[in-house]
Every structure is written in C-alpha cells, then in structure tokens.
C-alpha cells in the first residue's frame, strides 16, 4: 500500500505543478497585456515618450497637453503646430517650480516634475511642470519692468560676455531691450541635475543684437553673474540651441587628453571618435556597420599648443546643442569635448554657427587632417 502511494505521488505532484503553472502563465499573460497597452499607444505617436508604467504614461500625456495648450495660446497658433522635443525628469526646489514671481509666496517643499522642451514657429521653448502637468511655467516668463534703465556695469558685463562668447566686437553689439527680473539661484536658466537655490534674486533680462543675430542674457543685479538663455536666442541667424539632455553629456575627459570629437550619423551607420592627447598622439576609432577599427598618428607639440589656444572661449558653449531642424535627414551630429566643456552640432549647420565656435572646428579639422606621422 505504501509502495503504491509512493509510486503515484510524482504523478499527483506533477499534476498539481501543471495546474499551478497554467494559472501562473495566465497571470503573467494578463500582466503582459496590461504592460503592453501603453507601449502600443506610444507606437501611434510621432514623439518619443518616456515609457514606463501606465499611470506615468497618462501623466505624461497630461503634461504634453498642458504645454501644448499654453504655448499655443501664447503664440496664438493651433496646438498641432507645437512639437514636444523632449521631456526630462526634474526635481524643482519649491512650489513655484524655481520660478518665483515678485511678491509671490512659494511652498518650500520640493516638487517632482518635468522639464519640457517644445518647438513652434522655428523657436525652442523650455517649460517646467509638476508631475501631472497641473502646474506649468514657461522659463523666462516672469513678469518684468520693461525698458528700465540698465546700469552701466551690467551693460558692460553683458556686452563683454557676448563678445568673448561669439567673437563679435563690442562696438557692433547694441542693447535692444533691458527688463528688471526676479530670478531663482540659477538666474531662471536650469541645467539638468542642478538644483537651484530657493531665493528671489533681483536681476536683469538683457537682449542684445548684431544684425540678424539676437542674444538673450540673464544677470544678477550688478552684472557679476551673466548667463546666456539659449532657448530665447537666435544665434547665427536662425539657430536656437537647446541645453543638452543629461543622458547625452559624456563622461569628463581623462587626464592627459586634450580634446575629443564623436561623429555619428550620415548616410551610413558609422561612428568616428577622434582623440588628441597632450603628447601629440591622435587616435581615431571607427565603428562601421558593427566592425571596429583603430589607427593612430602624431602631430607636433606646437600643433597641440596652437590648438589649445583656440579653446580659450570653448567653455562658453558648454552643454549647448545646435541641433538640425526637425525632419532634417542625412546629416552628421558632431560632439566636441574639452576638459572644460562639451557641445554638439549638426554638420549641415556648421556655416551658421558662432564664429568663435567655427574657429574651434576649423582648428580641430587642421589637427585631424594633419599629415600623419609615425604612431
């Protein structure tokens, strides 16, 4: 009897395991179907979503709609003409999303939310929202005192900063607008992963121009702090750079490395990384259709020193992204990395970049195209 019970036990256990496995598979299938739903919805969208749980997906839809609605009303255009370029998670320092208005009280609790980049009318706009999009603020949209008397020290500081940043003589620059503003600790210009101090900082929003070029700067009250607002500026005629997304910012260069460029895109799936070392070595790594190759050569120490001189103002372009227009194709994205900054641009826009940045690109091209010496 005992023998028969032991003999039938594996069959009974197997049957129980089979039933449990069937139930578990059904549960997993149901879960998979639920998880697949937001992804299936996302496939019908023209913009890349941040894709996670169904609840956060619904929240992101609300954020997109809120930003589209606000910008469409601001520009008096249909909502369909507003394109959401990117959505980046952020933690804002207060209930005003880091954009306190004069006389406004802000809750001191930090607010989880989003930094949204939108495009419309060939311009880029930066928004801050809370997690669900019920609170929406446009950066640089703080009420101002228009056409106020700009202090001479602030005017001089802004003109000098722009002259050095974009290699334009100060006598060609003119101030076309100056407004009093109240900023947060970041002067109203947030950077990815940077917390802004929760203060109301009096300052200025200064607009300067040189022909078709227009720059917007934020300063503190005495002009000792000056920052470019790339989203509101028109650089090189029609190019409006945006802040690079944190996931696109590379690791800092190691000691002994002077400069690096990373080129991606074009007609073929190719990536070329070129690195210049202090001792004059140039290493070129290429990944072409999954195949990796490497070559190296040397340039003179004199060439290295000459190139370093052109990098003196390169940090002015730190984390600026001169992207190609929406819908453009067959262009190469080039990222330039120094010890003090990183920027990237589309090669199709090179001729319309700032002269100072073009100077760096030309000097780097001289290094890359130098007659190779011995490795």
C-alpha positions as CSV (number, residue, x, y, z in Angstrom):
1,X,0.0,0.0,0.0
2,X,2.7,2.3,0.9
3,X,4.5,1.3,-2.2
4,X,1.6,2.2,-4.4
5,X,1.2,5.6,-2.6
6,X,4.8,6.4,-3.2
7,X,4.5,5.3,-6.8
8,X,1.6,7.6,-7.6
9,X,3.0,10.7,-5.7
10,X,5.1,12.0,-8.6
11,X,2.1,11.9,-10.9
12,X,0.0,13.8,-8.3
13,X,2.7,16.3,-7.7
14,X,3.2,16.7,-11.5
15,X,-0.5,17.4,-11.9
16,X,-0.5,20.0,-9.2
17,X,2.5,21.7,-10.7
18,X,0.9,21.6,-14.1
19,X,-2.2,23.4,-12.8
20,X,-0.2,25.9,-10.8
21,X,2.0,26.6,-13.9
22,X,-1.1,27.1,-16.0
23,X,-2.6,29.6,-13.5
24,X,0.7,31.4,-13.3
25,X,1.1,31.6,-17.0
26,X,-2.4,33.1,-17.2
27,X,-1.5,35.7,-14.6
28,X,1.7,36.6,-16.5
29,X,-0.1,36.8,-19.8
30,X,-2.6,39.2,-18.2
31,X,0.2,41.3,-16.7
32,X,2.0,41.4,-20.1
33,X,-1.1,42.5,-21.8
34,X,-1.5,45.4,-19.3
35,X,2.1,46.4,-19.6
36,X,1.9,46.3,-23.4
37,X,-1.0,48.7,-23.6
38,X,0.9,52.0,-23.1
39,X,3.6,50.8,-25.5
40,X,1.1,50.1,-28.2
41,X,-0.4,53.5,-27.7
42,X,3.0,55.1,-27.9
43,X,3.7,53.5,-31.2
44,X,1.0,55.6,-32.8
45,X,2.6,58.9,-31.5
46,X,5.0,61.0,-33.5
47,X,7.1,61.9,-30.4
48,X,9.2,59.6,-28.3
49,X,7.6,59.1,-24.9
50,X,9.2,58.4,-21.6
51,X,7.7,55.0,-21.3
52,X,7.1,53.4,-18.1
53,X,4.0,52.4,-16.1
54,X,0.5,53.1,-17.4
55,X,0.0,55.7,-14.6
56,X,3.1,57.7,-15.5
57,X,2.2,57.4,-19.2
58,X,-1.1,59.1,-18.5
59,X,0.6,61.8,-16.5
60,X,3.0,62.5,-19.4
61,X,0.1,62.8,-21.8
62,X,-1.4,65.4,-19.4
63,X,2.0,67.2,-19.3
64,X,2.3,67.3,-23.1
65,X,-1.3,68.6,-23.5
66,X,-0.7,71.3,-20.9
67,X,2.5,72.5,-22.5
68,X,0.9,72.5,-26.0
69,X,-2.1,74.4,-24.7
70,X,0.0,77.1,-23.0
71,X,2.4,77.6,-25.9
72,X,-0.4,77.6,-28.5
73,X,-2.2,80.3,-26.5
74,X,1.0,82.3,-26.1
75,X,1.7,82.2,-29.8
76,X,-1.9,82.2,-31.0
77,X,-1.4,79.1,-33.1
78,X,-3.1,75.7,-33.4
79,X,-2.0,73.2,-30.8
80,X,-1.0,70.8,-33.6
81,X,1.9,73.2,-34.6
82,X,3.5,72.7,-31.2
83,X,6.1,69.9,-31.2
84,X,7.3,68.3,-27.9
85,X,11.0,67.7,-28.4
86,X,12.0,66.1,-25.1
87,X,10.7,65.5,-21.6
88,X,13.3,65.3,-18.8
89,X,12.6,64.4,-15.1
90,X,13.4,67.1,-12.7
91,X,13.1,68.0,-9.0
92,X,12.1,71.6,-8.5
93,X,13.1,73.4,-5.3
94,X,9.7,74.9,-4.4
95,X,6.0,75.1,-5.3
96,X,6.8,77.8,-7.8
97,X,9.0,75.3,-9.8
98,X,12.0,77.5,-9.1
99,X,10.5,80.5,-11.0
100,X,9.3,82.7,-8.2
101,X,7.4,85.9,-9.2
102,X,7.9,89.2,-7.3
103,X,5.8,89.2,-4.1
104,X,4.7,85.6,-4.6
105,X,4.9,83.1,-1.7
106,X,6.1,79.6,-2.7
107,X,5.8,76.4,-0.7
108,X,9.2,75.2,0.4
109,X,8.6,71.6,-0.3
110,X,10.4,70.2,-3.3
111,X,8.3,69.3,-6.3
112,X,8.8,66.3,-8.6
113,X,8.1,67.2,-12.2
114,X,9.4,67.6,-15.7
115,X,11.5,69.9,-17.8
116,X,9.8,70.0,-21.3
117,X,11.4,71.3,-24.5
118,X,8.9,72.4,-27.1
119,X,9.3,73.8,-30.6
120,X,7.0,76.1,-32.5
121,X,7.5,78.8,-35.1
122,X,11.1,77.7,-35.6
123,X,11.9,78.5,-32.0
124,X,12.6,76.4,-28.9
125,X,10.8,76.9,-25.6
126,X,11.5,75.5,-22.2
127,X,8.8,74.6,-19.7
128,X,8.7,73.5,-16.1
129,X,5.8,71.4,-14.8
130,X,4.8,69.4,-11.8
131,X,4.4,65.6,-12.1
132,X,0.9,65.7,-13.6
133,X,1.0,68.9,-15.6
134,X,-1.5,70.8,-13.4
135,X,1.3,73.4,-12.7
136,X,3.0,74.8,-15.8
137,X,5.6,77.6,-16.1
138,X,7.5,78.8,-19.1
139,X,11.1,79.7,-18.4
140,X,11.9,83.4,-18.9
141,X,8.2,84.2,-18.5
142,X,8.5,86.1,-15.2
143,X,6.7,89.5,-15.2
144,X,9.2,92.3,-15.9
145,X,9.6,96.0,-15.6
146,X,10.0,96.8,-19.3
147,X,12.6,99.2,-20.8
148,X,14.1,100.0,-17.4
149,X,17.4,102.0,-17.1
150,X,20.1,99.3,-17.4
151,X,23.1,100.1,-15.1
152,X,26.4,100.8,-17.0
153,X,28.2,97.9,-15.1
154,X,25.6,95.4,-16.2
155,X,25.6,96.7,-19.8
156,X,29.4,96.4,-20.0
157,X,29.4,92.9,-18.5
158,X,26.8,91.6,-20.9
159,X,28.5,93.1,-24.0
160,X,31.9,91.8,-22.9
161,X,30.5,88.3,-22.2
162,X,28.7,88.1,-25.6
163,X,31.8,89.5,-27.4
164,X,34.0,86.8,-25.9
165,X,31.4,84.1,-26.4
166,X,30.6,84.7,-30.0
167,X,33.7,86.6,-31.2
168,X,31.9,89.8,-32.1
169,X,33.4,93.2,-31.4
170,X,31.6,95.1,-28.7
171,X,31.2,98.1,-30.9
172,X,28.9,96.0,-33.2
173,X,26.6,95.0,-30.4
174,X,23.7,97.0,-29.1
175,X,21.3,96.6,-26.3
176,X,17.7,96.5,-27.7
177,X,15.8,95.6,-24.5
178,X,16.5,95.6,-20.8
179,X,14.0,94.4,-18.2
180,X,14.2,94.0,-14.4
181,X,13.6,90.5,-13.3
182,X,13.5,88.4,-10.2
183,X,15.3,85.1,-10.7
184,X,16.0,82.0,-8.7
185,X,19.5,81.0,-7.8
186,X,20.1,79.7,-11.4
187,X,19.1,83.1,-12.9
188,X,16.0,81.4,-14.4
189,X,18.0,79.0,-16.5
190,X,18.0,75.5,-15.2
191,X,20.6,72.8,-16.1
192,X,20.0,69.1,-16.0
193,X,20.6,67.6,-12.5
194,X,21.4,71.0,-11.0
195,X,19.3,72.2,-8.0
196,X,18.6,75.9,-7.9
197,X,18.7,77.8,-4.5
198,X,15.3,78.8,-3.3
199,X,15.9,82.6,-3.3
200,X,14.4,85.6,-5.0
201,X,17.4,87.2,-6.8
202,X,16.9,90.6,-8.4
203,X,18.5,91.0,-11.8
204,X,18.1,91.8,-15.4
205,X,17.0,90.2,-18.7
206,X,19.1,91.9,-21.4
207,X,18.5,91.4,-25.1
208,X,21.4,92.4,-27.5
209,X,21.7,92.2,-31.2
210,X,24.1,92.3,-34.1
211,X,22.4,92.3,-37.4
212,X,20.2,89.2,-37.7
213,X,21.7,87.7,-34.5
214,X,19.9,88.1,-31.2
215,X,21.1,87.0,-27.8
216,X,19.2,87.0,-24.5
217,X,21.2,87.1,-21.3
218,X,20.1,86.8,-17.6
219,X,22.2,88.6,-15.0
220,X,22.1,89.4,-11.3
221,X,21.7,92.9,-10.1
222,X,25.2,94.2,-10.6
223,X,26.3,92.1,-13.6
224,X,28.8,89.9,-11.8
225,X,26.8,86.9,-12.9
226,X,25.9,86.6,-16.6
227,X,24.2,83.6,-18.3
228,X,23.1,83.1,-21.9
229,X,19.5,82.0,-22.4
230,X,19.9,79.7,-25.5
231,X,16.2,78.9,-25.8
232,X,15.3,82.5,-26.5
233,X,18.4,83.5,-28.5
234,X,18.8,83.4,-32.3
235,X,22.5,82.6,-32.9
236,X,24.0,82.5,-36.4
237,X,20.7,83.8,-37.9
238,X,18.1,81.1,-37.3
239,X,19.8,78.6,-35.0
240,X,18.4,78.4,-31.5
241,X,20.5,76.0,-29.4
242,X,18.9,74.0,-26.6
243,X,20.5,72.6,-23.4
244,X,22.0,69.1,-23.9
245,X,20.0,66.4,-22.2
246,X,21.8,64.8,-19.2
247,X,21.9,61.4,-20.8
248,X,23.8,62.9,-23.8
249,X,26.5,64.5,-21.7
250,X,29.7,62.3,-21.9
251,X,32.0,61.5,-19.0
252,X,34.8,64.1,-18.4
253,X,38.0,63.5,-20.3
254,X,40.7,61.7,-18.5
255,X,43.9,63.3,-17.5
256,X,46.3,63.7,-20.5
257,X,43.5,64.1,-23.0
258,X,43.2,67.5,-24.7
259,X,40.2,67.1,-26.9
260,X,37.8,64.6,-28.4
261,X,35.2,64.6,-31.2
262,X,32.5,62.0,-31.7
263,X,30.7,62.0,-35.1
264,X,27.5,60.0,-35.7
265,X,25.0,59.6,-38.5
266,X,25.0,60.4,-42.2
267,X,24.1,58.0,-45.0
268,X,25.8,55.1,-43.3
269,X,25.6,53.8,-39.7
270,X,29.1,54.9,-38.7
271,X,30.6,56.4,-35.6
272,X,34.1,58.0,-35.6
273,X,35.8,59.0,-32.3
274,X,39.0,61.1,-32.6
275,X,41.1,61.8,-29.5
276,X,44.0,64.2,-29.1
277,X,46.5,63.6,-26.3
278,X,48.9,66.0,-24.7
279,X,51.9,64.2,-26.1
280,X,50.6,64.8,-29.7
281,X,49.1,61.3,-30.2
282,X,45.9,61.3,-32.3
283,X,43.8,58.1,-32.0
284,X,40.9,57.5,-34.5
285,X,38.4,54.8,-33.6
286,X,35.7,53.9,-36.1
287,X,32.7,51.6,-35.8
288,X,31.3,50.9,-39.2
289,X,28.3,48.5,-39.5
290,X,29.4,46.8,-36.3
291,X,33.1,46.5,-37.4
292,X,35.6,48.3,-35.3
293,X,38.9,49.7,-36.5
294,X,41.6,51.9,-35.0
295,X,44.6,53.9,-36.2
296,X,46.9,56.5,-34.6
297,X,49.4,59.0,-35.6
298,X,51.2,62.0,-34.1
299,X,51.1,65.8,-34.5
300,X,53.8,68.2,-33.2
301,X,53.7,69.7,-29.7
302,X,53.5,73.1,-31.5
303,X,50.2,72.0,-33.2
304,X,48.9,70.8,-29.8
305,X,49.7,74.2,-28.2
306,X,48.2,76.1,-31.1
307,X,45.0,74.2,-30.9
308,X,44.8,74.7,-27.1
309,X,44.9,78.4,-27.7
310,X,41.7,78.2,-29.7
311,X,39.9,76.5,-26.8
312,X,40.1,79.6,-24.5
313,X,36.4,80.5,-25.1
314,X,35.1,77.0,-25.8
315,X,33.6,76.7,-22.3
316,X,31.1,79.5,-23.4
317,X,29.3,76.8,-25.4
318,X,29.2,74.2,-22.6
319,X,26.2,71.9,-22.9
320,X,24.7,73.8,-25.9
321,X,23.1,71.6,-28.6
322,X,22.9,73.1,-32.1
323,X,20.6,70.5,-33.5
324,X,19.4,70.2,-37.0
325,X,15.8,71.4,-37.8
326,X,13.0,68.9,-37.1
327,X,12.6,66.5,-40.0
328,X,16.1,67.0,-41.4
329,X,17.9,64.0,-42.7
330,X,21.4,62.8,-43.9
331,X,23.3,65.0,-41.5
332,X,26.1,64.1,-39.1
333,X,25.9,65.0,-35.4
334,X,29.3,66.1,-34.1
335,X,30.1,66.2,-30.4
336,X,33.1,68.2,-29.3
337,X,34.6,67.6,-25.8
338,X,37.3,69.5,-24.0
339,X,38.4,69.5,-20.4
340,X,36.2,72.5,-19.7
341,X,33.1,71.9,-21.8
342,X,31.1,69.9,-24.3
343,X,28.9,71.0,-27.2
344,X,27.3,69.3,-30.2
345,X,26.1,70.5,-33.6
346,X,24.8,69.2,-36.9
347,X,27.4,69.4,-39.7
348,X,24.8,70.8,-42.1
349,X,24.6,73.9,-39.8
350,X,28.3,74.5,-39.4
351,X,28.4,77.6,-41.6
352,X,25.8,79.3,-39.5
353,X,27.4,78.7,-36.1
354,X,29.0,81.3,-34.0
355,X,32.4,82.5,-35.5
356,X,34.1,81.6,-32.2
357,X,32.8,78.0,-32.4
358,X,33.6,77.8,-36.1
359,X,37.2,78.8,-35.3
360,X,37.5,75.8,-32.9
361,X,36.0,73.5,-35.5
362,X,38.4,74.7,-38.2
363,X,41.4,74.3,-35.8
364,X,40.3,70.8,-34.9
365,X,40.0,70.0,-38.6
366,X,43.6,71.0,-39.1
367,X,44.6,68.6,-36.4
368,X,42.5,65.7,-37.7
369,X,43.6,66.3,-41.3
370,X,47.3,66.8,-40.5
371,X,49.8,64.7,-42.4
372,X,50.1,61.5,-40.2
373,X,53.4,60.9,-38.7
374,X,54.7,57.7,-37.0
375,X,52.5,56.2,-34.3
